[in-house]
Amino acid sequence: MDVFFRYGCLTILLLAGIFSLSAQELNAVVKVNSSRIQGANRQIFSTLEEALHAFINGRKWTDTPLRAEERVNCSFTLVITEALSSNSFRGELYVQSHRPVENSTYLTPMLNLRDTEMEFDYTEYQPLQFDPSFIQGNLAATIAYYAYLILGLDFDSRLPLGGTSCFRRMELIAANVQSYGWKGWERRNNRGRSAIGAAFNDGALEEYRQMWFDYHRRGLDMLSGNGETGSEKIVSSILFMSALQVKRPATVLITLFGDAKLEEMVTLLSKADVPEKRQAYNALLKLYPARNAELEKWR
């Protein structure tokens, strides 16, 4: 009996180890805000939130082995702005993610995105299903698309071009939804979902992904343990973005980078040398003129 007990315990421990190495990649906080909708069935929004939570956190998105403590922290907030029918809705989706900087307690933002073109169908208690080769609903396709964006950005920040497989899946999703005519996927929209996937799969823009890796892995991760801010890598990243603006002024990568990183850069460079700070300020002002108020904190 004792032998069986010991073997049983060993089996449980081995299985626990296997499962911990293949844990789901995302640790998402999910919220559905329906406060703008009057007179609707409130229960449907609760079940929608539960379905989204299960879909995002319960799915294995890649083949990358991760331990439970390595899951990527993120948030999905779906704001319902209009009920088009009893099971058809319009809204906005806010997606954010961050990751810890090594050897510190600091969390660096990776994604801060607002998608204003959400239209989808959802039936109460309906579980969300997703197959990239056979897409059945806009909601699952959009959430999956952003799940891969979150993972691609995280992997790219740890290994050079580490997120390639995730970005390719994004482009596959964008291609497979074109026949449906859903809002937010139009290829002519250079700020929409298809544009984001295309940018990260554009070989001519791989230097951006290398810059992203340098900023995080060779900048924040390497220097934080020495009590430094990595200001040199931050400034070189800003100068890279300035050069990118000249070559590709319409690329969505400029917007994505600023939305995620501008506040962080202002904070981290606040203690930089005056010439370094001035150089960064002038470059960022050209990149993000509408956000002058945030940059004025330096002056």
N, C-alpha and C positions, 0 to 999 in steps of 0.2 A: 504493500500500500504506500509505504514511504517512497519507494522507487517511482511509482506512478505519479505521486504528488510532485516529486522533484522534476520529473520529465515534463509534467503538465505545466509547472511554473516556468521551466526553461522555454517551452513552446510559446507561452504567453509573452515572455520577455522578447523572444526572437520576433514574434509577430508585431509587437509594439515597436521594435526597432525598425522593422520594414515599413510600417505605416508612418512612423515619424519621419522617415527619409523620403516618403512620397506624399507628404501632406499637400493639401491644396495650397495654391500659391498666394491667394488673396485673403486678407483679413479686412473686410470692408464693413464700415458703418453705413447702413442703408436707411434712408428716410423718404417717405412719400408725404408731401404737404398738399393737402386738398382744401385748405381753408378758404380758397377763393370760390369753391363750388358750393352753391346753395341748393338745398332740396334734393340732393342726390342720395343714393344708397351709400351710407358711410362705410359699411362693412367691406365693400369691394376694395376700398383703398387700403384697409388693413390687410386683407388677403394679398393684395398686390405687393405691399411692402414685404410681407413674409415670403412671397414667391421670389421676389428680387433678391432677398437676403440668401435664400436657399440656392438660387441659381448662381450667384456670384461667389459665395463662400464655399459651396459644396461641390463645385466642379473642379476637376483637374484640367487646367488650361493648356499645359505644356508637358513635355517629357522631362523637364528639368527637375532633378531630385532636390527637394527642399525640406529642411526640418521645420517643425511647427513654429519655432521661434524665429525662423527666417522669412515667414510670410510677409508679403508686402502690405503695409498699412495704407488704406485709402478710404474714400467716402464717395457715395453716390447719393445725391439728393434730387429727387424728382418732384418738381413743383407743377401740380396740375392747374392749368389756367382756364380750361374750358372743357365741358362735357359735350361732345358732339352728338352723342346718343348714349344709351344705357351702357354700352360697352366699347365706346370709341372716344378717345380723349386727345387733347392737345396740351402741351406743356413745355417746360424748360428742364434741362438736365444739367446739374452742376457736378463735376467730377474733379476730385483732388487726390493727390498722393504725395507721400514723402518717404524718406528713408533716413535711418540714423547715420550720422557721420562716425566713422570708426574712431575708437579711443576717445569718445566724448559722449555727452548727453544731448548733443545738439541734433535736431532733426532738420534736414534740408528739404525744401519743397521741390517736387519733381514735376507736378502737373497741377494746373489751376485753370480749369476749362469750363466755359458756359456754352451749352448748346441750346439755342432758342428755337430749333425746328423739330421738336418732338411731336409726332402724331402717331398714335398706335391704337390697336384694339386689345382689349383684355376682358376676359370673362371671369367672373368670380370663382375662386378656388382653382383656377386653371394653372397648372405648373408650367413653367417656362421651358421650352425645348429648343435646342439649337444644334443644327448640323450645317457647317459652312458650305457643303455641297448641295444642300436642299433646305433653303431658308424659307420658313413658313410665317414669320412675323417680324415686323419692324422693331418692336421693343427688344426682343431677344437679340436680334442682329446688331442693334445699336449698342446695347450693353456689352455684348461680346467684343465688339469692335474696340470699345474703350478699355475693356479688361486687357486686351492685347496691347493697347497703347501704354497702359500703366506698366505692364510687365516688360515691354520692349525698352522703355525709358530706364527702368530699374536695372535691367541686364546690361544695357549699353553703358551705364554709369560704373559698372564693375569690371567689364571685360570689353576690349575694343570690338565694336560691332557685335556685341553679345546678344543684342535683341533682334537680330536679323530674322529669325524664324517667326517671331511675333509680328513684326512689321509686314512680312509676307502674307501672314494670315489676315491681317487687316486689309491688304490690297485684294485678297481673294474674296473677302466678304463684300467689299465695295463693288467689285466686278459682278458678283452674283446677285446683287439686289437691283441692278440697273433696270431690269425688265419690269420691275414693280412700279417704278415712278414715284417712290416715296420721297417726301421732302427731306432735305438735309444731305442727300447723296449725289446731287447733281454735279457732274464733272466740270461744268462751266463755273461753278462757285469756287473761287480760289481760296476760300476760307472754310469750306465745308469738310465733311468727313472724307470724301474721296481725295481731296487735295492733301489732307494730312497723310493718308496712307501712301499716296504717290510721292510725296516729299521724302518720306523715310525710306523709300525703295529706289530713289533716284541716285544712281551711282555718282553723278556729278555733285551730289550733296553729302557724300560720305564724310567729307572733312568736317561738316557740322557734327556728325556723330562722334568723330574723333575728338573734337573740341569738348563735347559733352562728357566724354570719358576723362579727358585731362582735367576738366573743371572739378569733377568729383573725386576721381581716384588719385590723381597726381596732385590735386590741389587740396581740397577739403580733407580727404581721408589721410593723406600723408603728413599734412602739416598740423592737424588739430592736436595730435599727441604732443607736439612741441609747444603748444600754447599760441601758435600763430594762426592767422586767418586765411592764409593762402591768397593774399591780395595780388601777387604777381600773376597767378593763374587766372584770377577773376578779371584783371585788367586785360590780359591777353585774350580772354574769351570775348570781352566787350569789343576789342579791336577787330577780332575775327568777325563778329556780327556786323560791324561797320563795313568791312570789306564785302561781306555777303550781301548787304543792302545795296551796294553799288552794282554788284553782278546780278542779283536776283531780288529786286526791290519788292516784288509781289509775293515772295514765298511765305507761306503760312508759318514757317519755322521761326521767323522774326517775332510774330505775335505770340506763339507758344512759349518761346524763351522768355520774353518780357513778362508775360502773365505769371509765369512760375518763379522767375528769378529776380525781377527788378527790386522788389522790396528787400530781398536778401542781400543783393549787391550793395544797395545803399547802406544797409546796416553794417555789413562786413568791411566796407571801404571807408567807413566814417573815421577810422583811426589810421588810415593810410597817409603817406606823405602828401603834402600839398600838391606837388607837381603831378603825382600819380592820380590823386583825386580829381584834379582839374582835367586831366586827360580823359578820365572815365566820364566825368560829368558832360563834357562837350560831345563825346561820342554818343552817350545815352540820350542826350537831348535831341540829337538828330534821329536816333532810332525810334524814340518814343516821345514825340513833342506833346502829345495830348496828356502826358503824365508828368508835366513840368512841376506840379505841386509836390510830388514825392521827391523829385530831384532837388528841389529847393531846400530840403532839409540839410544839405551839405553846405549851403552858403551862409 
